[in-house]
C-alpha cells in the first residue's frame, strides 16, 4: 500500500489546486493549477514546485519551471542550480540557469537602496 501524496502543509484551497494538478490530463489544466500555486506565495507551494522539477517528463518540468519563475522567490535559486548540474540536457541546463539568474536579480526597491543591478546566481 502506498502512502498518501504529500500535501506540503498547504491550506485547503491550495491542496485543491495540488489535487487538480495531480489529476490533470491536459497541459492547460496543469498550468492553471501550477499558476494558482505559484501566485499563492506559500512556502509549501514552492517546495512542491521544486520537487516537481524532478519529474521524468521534460514538458512537465518546463511547465513547472515557468511556475517557479512566476513564484518569484530567490529561495529557489540553489535548487535550480543543483538541478542544472544534474541534468544531461544542455537546453534544460540553460533554462534552469537562466531562471536562477532571473530570480537572483535585485528588486526595484533593492536597486533604489544601492544594490548592484546584476546578482550572479552562479557565484558560490
C-alpha positions in Angstrom: 0.0 0.0 0.0 1.4 3.4 -1.0 1.4 6.4 1.3 -0.9 9.3 0.5 0.6 12.1 -1.6 2.4 14.8 0.3 0.4 18.0 1.0 3.3 20.3 1.8 1.5 22.0 4.6 -0.8 23.9 2.2 -4.1 25.4 3.2 -7.2 23.6 1.9 -7.7 25.8 -1.2 -4.2 25.2 -2.3 -4.5 21.5 -1.6 -7.4 21.5 -4.0 -5.1 23.1 -6.7 -2.5 20.5 -5.9 -5.1 17.8 -6.5 -6.2 19.4 -9.7 -2.6 19.4 -10.9 -2.1 15.8 -10.0 -5.3 14.7 -11.7 -5.0 16.9 -14.8 -4.9 15.2 -18.1 -4.2 18.3 -20.2 -1.3 20.8 -20.0 -3.7 23.7 -19.8 -5.3 22.3 -16.6 -1.9 21.6 -15.2 -0.7 25.1 -16.0 -3.8 26.7 -14.4 -3.2 24.7 -11.2 0.5 25.5 -11.2 -0.2 29.2 -11.6 -2.6 29.2 -8.6 0.2 27.5 -6.5 2.8 30.0 -7.8 0.7 33.1 -7.1 0.0 31.9 -3.5 3.5 32.7 -2.2 3.1 29.8 0.2 6.5 28.2 1.1 4.9 24.8 0.8 3.9 25.6 -2.8 7.5 26.4 -3.7 8.6 23.2 -2.1 6.1 21.3 -4.2 7.1 23.1 -7.4 10.8 22.4 -6.7 10.1 18.7 -6.1 8.1 18.6 -9.4 11.2 19.8 -11.3 12.5 16.2 -10.8 9.6 14.6 -12.8 10.8 12.4 -15.7 8.7 14.2 -18.4 10.6 17.2 -19.8 7.4 19.0 -20.9 6.1 18.7 -17.4 9.3 20.1 -16.0 9.1 23.1 -18.4 5.6 23.9 -17.1 6.8 23.7 -13.5 9.8 25.8 -14.2 7.5 28.6 -15.5 5.6 28.4 -12.3 8.8 28.5 -10.2 9.7 31.7 -12.1 6.2 33.1 -11.5 6.5 32.3 -7.8 9.5 34.7 -7.9 11.5 33.5 -4.8 15.2 33.7 -4.5 14.9 30.6 -2.3 14.5 28.6 -5.5 18.0 29.6 -6.8 20.1 26.9 -5.0 17.7 24.1 -6.1 17.7 25.4 -9.7 21.5 25.5 -9.7 21.6 21.9 -8.3 19.2 20.7 -10.9 21.2 22.4 -13.7 24.3 20.4 -12.5 22.3 17.1 -12.6 20.6 17.4 -16.0 22.2 15.9 -19.1 20.2 18.2 -21.4 22.2 21.3 -22.4 18.9 23.1 -23.3 17.4 22.3 -19.9 20.6 23.3 -18.1 20.4 26.7 -19.9 16.7 27.2 -18.9 17.4 26.3 -15.3 20.5 28.6 -15.0 18.6 31.5 -16.7 15.8 31.0 -14.3 18.2 31.1 -11.4 19.9 34.3 -12.7 16.5 35.9 -13.2 15.3 35.1 -9.7 18.6 36.3 -8.2 18.2 39.8 -9.7 17.6 42.6 -7.2 14.2 44.0 -6.8 13.5 47.7 -7.7 13.4 48.5 -4.0 16.9 47.0 -3.6 18.2 48.8 -6.6 16.9 52.1 -5.2 18.8 51.3 -2.0 22.0 50.8 -4.0 22.1 47.1 -4.7 24.0 46.1 -7.8 21.9 45.7 -11.0 23.1 42.1 -11.6 23.3 39.4 -9.0 25.5 36.5 -10.1 23.4 33.4 -9.2 26.3 31.2 -10.3 28.7 32.5 -7.6 29.3 30.2 -4.6 
